[in-house]
Amino acid sequence: MKQDGKGQDGFTLIELMVVITILALLVALVAPKLVGRTDEARVTAAKAQMKNIESALELYKLDNGVYPTTEQGLEALVTEPTSTPQPMNWKKGGYLPKVPVDPWKRPYIYLSPGIRNPEYDLLSYGADGEAGGEGTSRDLNSQDLD
């Protein structure tokens, strides 16, 4: 710091440039790690949501004897379906407070009967929103959850 004769302190241009350079280096080192963690966190959140949806689907089946159809979709867990097969003992208030969307802000894909599972398939297409992919863009299927 430089002190002039009037008792005021200030930073020199060189000191400011050194601080800015250090901050830029820190951001360059830390930012990629944080970005990777964000993607991992979204995958983890999607898996947790899918397990929650699966629990709601199991409760629906216990009450009504069947899973919602593909046409009824996950909406059947929130509002009572009016299409066939009509639920016999649909729980007042529903099984979920709202139809969830995946962490990438897209709806989960629900098929009943499923392709991989005869009862149902619950999927998220991951970060890219398209079938297939690798890493954070890989598809998440409820059948593959840990």
TIDREN-572908 format. One line per 2 residues: their letters; for each residue x, z, y of N, C-alpha, C, CB. Coordinates in steps of 0.001 Angstrom, whole numbers, plus 500000, padded with zeros to 6 digits. Glycine has a CB too. Example, Ala and Ser with C-alpha at 12.3 -4.5 7.8 and 13.67 -1.06 7.14 Angstrom:
as = 513190:507800:494310:512300:507800:495500:513200:507800:496700:511308:509046:495527 | 512850:507080:497750:513670:507140:498940:512900:507870:500030:514084:505725:499402
END
This chain:
mk = 500827:500000:498822:500000:500000:500000:500868:500000:501237:499061:501193:500001 | 500357:499426:502247:501089:499331:503503:500427:500237:504514:501144:497872:504020
qd = 501246:500937:505257:500692:501840:506266:501229:501391:507610:501057:503346:505975 | 500294:501147:508523:500758:500774:509850:500887:502023:510719:499796:499751:510500
gk = 501291:501847:511904:501542:502983:512777:500304:503722:513218:502270:502534:513962 | 499110:503213:512977:497879:503846:513432:497250:504729:512369:496892:502798:513864
gq = 497887:504913:511223:497364:505794:510184:496342:505135:509267:496750:506988:510816 | 496155:503818:509307:495206:503141:508428:495939:502544:507236:494435:502043:509193
dg = 495333:502725:506057:495920:502162:504851:495232:500841:504525:495805:503152:503665 | 495950:499951:503824:495370:498683:503405:496166:498096:502267:495307:497700:504568
ft = 495588:497100:501593:496253:496419:500497:496876:495141:501017:495271:496123:499345 | 498046:494830:500491:498662:493558:500852:498050:492461:499988:500214:493612:500676
li = 498272:491254:500370:497762:490111:499614:498372:490085:498214:498062:488791:500357 | 499611:490411:498096:500280:490415:496784:499652:491469:495882:501804:490680:496941
el = 499381:492650:496401:498747:493695:495591:497370:493245:495096:498617:495000:496404 | 496610:492623:495957:495296:492116:495564:495419:491040:494498:494552:491565:496777
mv = 496376:490157:494632:496563:489092:493642:496966:489675:492285:497630:488086:494126 | 497793:490700:492264:498201:491340:491015:496986:491967:490331:499291:492412:491277
vi = 496153:492664:491078:494952:493301:490515:493999:492238:489972:494235:494169:491586 | 493788:491167:490695:492891:490097:490247:493442:489442:488978:492704:489036:491363
ti = 494744:489239:488910:495356:488646:487723:495177:489551:486509:496845:488377:487965 | 495381:490841:486687:495199:491792:485587:493753:491794:485111:495614:493207:486021
la = 492814:491805:486038:491390:491773:485670:491048:490477:484931:490501:491916:486929 | 491584:489361:485378:491317:488079:484712:491857:488090:483284:491944:486913:485507
ll = 493041:488667:483085:493604:488760:481736:492745:489638:480837:495029:489309:481790 | 492279:490752:481368:491417:491645:480583:490124:490943:480176:491093:492919:481381
va = 489508:490236:481090:488273:489503:480788:488539:488431:479733:487689:488858:482072 | 489663:487731:479861:489991:486684:478897:490209:487242:477497:491228:485932:479346
lv = 490716:488460:477395:490951:489078:476089:489697:489713:475502:492034:490120:476203 | 488869:490317:476329:487721:491093:475849:486467:490245:475681:487434:492230:476803
ap = 486231:489292:476549:484986:488507:476524:484712:487830:475187:485030:487461:477598 | 485686:487160:474575:485385:486515:473282:484949:487519:472208:486609:485746:472789
kl = 485518:488692:472226:485128:489703:471233:483710:490182:471482:486096:490895:471261 | 483330:490322:472735:481968:490757:473049:480954:489683:472698:481850:491122:474526
vg = 481292:488420:472942:480380:487326:472613:480142:487285:471108:480941:485972:473110 | 481177:487425:470312:481030:487437:468859:480168:488590:468398:482386:487512:468189
rt = 480303:489723:469030:479511:490899:468672:478035:490687:469016:480050:492148:469392 | 477771:489981:470075:476379:489715:470453:475701:488888:469370:476305:488982:471818
de = 476385:487863:468890:475814:487023:467837:475605:487825:466555:476722:485814:467562 | 476579:488660:466199:476449:489498:465008:475283:490473:465164:477759:490267:464743
ar = 475138:491016:466359:474041:491958:466612:472687:491277:466458:474167:492563:468016 | 472579:490035:466876:471314:489303:466722:470981:489069:465255:471381:487964:467457
vt = 471989:488744:464456:471763:488545:463019:471299:489863:462398:473061:488026:462311 | 471948:490958:462771:471559:492278:462253:470146:492633:462682:472539:493360:462731
aa = 469803:492349:463936:468450:492636:464430:467410:491795:463683:468361:492364:465951 | 467726:490534:463414:466794:489664:462677:466553:490217:461275:467344:488214:462594
ka = 467619:490667:460616:467466:491234:459275:466587:492478:459301:468834:491573:458679 | 466785:493324:460300:465967:494543:460409:464502:494190:460670:466501:495458:461537
qm = 464258:493221:461549:462886:492796:461821:462235:492225:460571:462858:491761:462947 | 462992:491439:459823:462435:490822:458618:462068:491884:457586:463435:489820:458015
kn = 462864:492920:457472:462525:494010:456551:461247:494711:457002:463685:495025:456456 | 461087:494872:458310:459877:495485:458857:458652:494605:458579:460034:495723:460377
ie = 458806:493300:458742:457712:492371:458456:457372:492416:456968:458086:490927:458886 | 458401:492458:456117:458161:492544:454670:457364:493802:454321:459498:492534:453900
sa = 457686:494917:454955:456941:496156:454705:455484:496001:455096:457566:497326:455471 | 455247:495363:456239:453871:495129:456682:453150:494185:455712:453854:494542:458118
le = 453843:493173:455207:453236:492262:454231:452873:492991:452940:454188:491100:453923 | 453727:493902:452507:453435:494673:451293:452205:495561:451495:454653:495535:450895
ly = 452092:496194:452661:450911:497017:452954:449651:496159:452984:451083:497754:454300 | 449757:494971:453589:448629:494038:453624:448178:493709:452204:449009:492744:454382
kl = 449151:493415:451333:448804:493069:449951:448190:494253:449220:450040:492579:449197 | 448723:495453:449443:448150:496647:448802:446692:496839:449202:448962:497899:449170
dn = 446391:496604:450468:445024:496788:450959:444089:495661:450530:445030:496893:452468 | 444607:494439:450443:443734:493278:450290:443927:492480:449000:443935:492376:451438
gv = 444923:492831:448215:445132:492173:446931:445901:490871:446983:443841:491922:446309 | 446101:490313:448165:446839:489058:448334:447656:489132:449628:445863:487832:448361
yp = 448644:488254:449704:449378:488097:450963:448604:487151:451864:450826:487566:450715 | 448821:487207:453183:448188:486201:454045:448652:484805:453642:448516:486469:455540
tt = 447797:483818:453825:448173:482436:453529:449100:481920:454629:446911:481529:453399 | 449699:480763:454373:450548:480141:455393:449732:479878:456656:451170:478821:454865
eq = 448491:479413:456472:447629:479113:457624:447301:480378:458421:446329:478438:457156 | 447059:481482:457735:446773:482741:458428:448038:483273:459106:446209:483792:457439
gl = 449162:483039:458470:450456:483381:459046:450649:484868:459303:450638:482642:460317 | 451693:485174:460035:452008:486560:460370:450996:487151:461341:453403:486653:460961
ea = 450227:486294:461979:449150:486765:462876:448163:487647:462111:448401:485559:463517 | 448038:487423:460790:447130:488223:459963:447554:489681:459901:447058:487651:458557
lv = 448788:489958:460261:449269:491342:460286:448910:492047:461585:450774:491377:460084 | 448438:491266:462561:448106:491813:463875:446593:491798:464127:448828:491021:464972
te = 445962:490667:463816:444508:490544:463984:443883:490104:462668:444157:489536:465119 | 442706:490592:462391:442042:490305:461122:441740:488818:460991:440751:491118:460997
pt = 442167:488204:459894:441905:486777:459697:440414:486495:459504:442692:486260:458491 | 439992:485339:459991:438599:484917:459796:438517:483789:458777:437975:484469:461130
st = 439671:483230:458397:439685:482151:457409:439818:482726:455998:440839:481162:457699 | 439507:481887:455007:439579:482351:453625:441019:482306:453134:438673:481499:452714
pq = 441393:483190:452270:440611:484319:451768:440551:485440:452807:441211:484844:450451 | 439344:485882:453058:439163:486965:454016:439621:488275:453397:437690:487062:454467
pm = 440353:489074:454152:440818:490350:453606:439650:491298:453362:441833:491000:454552 | 439695:492005:452228:438608:492918:451874:438747:494277:452545:438553:493098:450376
nw = 439966:494724:452745:440204:496060:453297:441239:496027:454409:440655:497014:452200 | 441082:495071:455324:442056:494941:456408:442093:496231:457209:441714:493739:457324
kk = 443283:496738:457461:443461:498012:458167:443139:497858:459651:444902:498533:457989 | 442197:498660:460126:441844:498623:461543:443089:498963:462366:440673:499615:461859
gg = 443394:498158:463352:444594:498343:464153:445744:497467:463697:445014:499777:464118 | 445597:496879:462514:446601:495946:462011:447790:496610:461352:447082:495093:463117
yl = 448725:495802:460967:449913:496236:460246:451165:496170:461114:450102:495392:459004 | 451081:495434:462195:452144:495340:463198:451493:495341:464579:453023:494050:462987
pk = 452175:495863:465591:451575:495859:466935:451479:494463:467552:452378:496752:467853 | 452424:493575:467202:452386:492189:467697:453169:491323:466730:452972:492075:469154
vp = 452958:490021:466818:453686:489085:465966:455114:489000:466518:452984:487656:465925 | 456095:489393:465710:457468:489383:466216:458055:487984:466287:458342:490251:465350
vd = 458996:487821:467205:459809:486612:467272:461239:487030:466938:459717:485913:468698 | 462028:486085:466461:463397:486433:466089:464230:486701:467354:464039:485296:465238
pw = 465444:487222:467211:466261:487544:468382:466642:486339:469239:467504:488230:467939 | 466395:485130:468743:466653:483916:469504:465367:483414:470159:467253:482829:468598
kr = 464358:484260:470162:463063:483997:470834:462255:482882:470180:463301:483640:472287 | 462408:482725:468858:461608:481740:468115:460787:482471:467058:462521:480649:467453
py = 459627:481924:466705:458810:482583:465683:459477:482540:464311:457432:481931:465607 | 459233:483569:463532:459682:483559:462141:458836:482543:461372:459576:484990:461496
iy = 459406:481969:460339:458701:481003:459507:458177:481748:458289:459630:479806:459092 | 456878:481629:458064:456224:482319:456953:455494:481283:456113:455238:483424:457464
ls = 455803:481255:454826:455144:480341:453892:454618:481136:452711:456117:479225:453415 | 453336:480990:452410:452758:481672:451252:451748:480744:450588:452087:483020:451667
pg = 451987:480323:449367:453121:480686:448527:454405:480081:449080:452892:480225:447079 | 455530:480717:448704:456818:480270:449201:457429:479180:448349:457757:481422:449285
ir = 458570:478702:448787:459315:477696:448045:460299:478385:447097:460059:476738:449013 | 461039:479364:447619:461999:480095:446778:461352:481247:446027:463138:480625:447626
np = 460329:481812:446615:459642:482960:446027:458175:482574:445849:459795:484253:446926 | 457605:482784:444689:456215:482365:444490:455217:483103:445386:455832:482569:443051
ey = 455576:484289:445860:454637:485041:446708:454692:484570:448161:454943:486543:446638 | 455884:484618:448760:456051:484150:450143:457525:483977:450467:455399:485135:451139
dl = 457804:483183:451482:459132:483058:452078:459010:483462:453537:459705:481597:451930 | 459975:484235:454003:460054:484639:455405:461438:484224:455884:459803:486202:455597
ls = 461488:483363:456907:462752:482764:457348:462939:482837:458852:462824:481325:456904 | 464206:482826:459247:464613:482550:460621:465700:481493:460512:465120:483860:461386
yg = 465660:480496:461372:466672:479451:461326:467939:479826:462098:466101:478166:461875 | 468057:481055:462548:469281:481519:463197:469457:480995:464603:470460:481128:462384
ad = 470704:481047:465070:471015:480743:466468:470680:479308:466875:472470:481000:466722 | 470860:478353:465953:470617:476959:466341:469156:476529:466208:471475:476049:465508
ge = 468334:477340:465537:466916:477026:465410:466608:475873:464480:466362:476725:466736 | 467588:475429:463689:467392:474308:462773:467752:474720:461352:468234:473094:463210
ag = 467131:474084:460395:467414:474384:458995:468878:474125:458686:466517:473551:458067 | 469464:474998:457863:470867:474881:457510:471749:475564:458539:471258:473422:457373
ge = 473004:475308:458470:473942:475890:459421:474807:476958:458782:473199:476472:460597 | 475840:477343:459517:476762:478347:459032:477013:479371:460131:478081:477703:458567
gt = 477607:480497:459746:477890:481552:460710:476597:482095:461278:478794:481038:461834 | 476535:482267:462596:475316:482788:463222:474201:481751:463258:475616:483264:464633
sr = 474519:480511:462943:473494:479458:462890:472902:479314:461493:474084:478122:463339 | 473375:480124:460538:472847:480005:459173:471408:480515:459129:473733:480794:458164
dl = 470669:479978:458176:469290:480419:457980:469299:481822:457371:468505:479422:457068 | 468335:482627:457789:468147:483947:457202:466861:483901:456393:468097:485074:458301
ns = 466941:484258:455134:465788:484289:454252:465604:485727:453791:465962:483315:453037 | 464386:486225:453853:464137:487616:453468:464560:487890:452035:462667:487956:453642
qd = 464631:486868:451197:465043:487048:449797:466539:487364:449676:464714:485788:448985 | 467298:487040:450731:468748:487235:450683:469229:488481:451413:469429:486041:451259
ld = 468312:489262:451955:468715:490430:452732:469335:491490:451852:467532:491008:453475 | 470273:492214:452433:470958:493296:451697:470015:494441:451425:472177:493806:452477
END
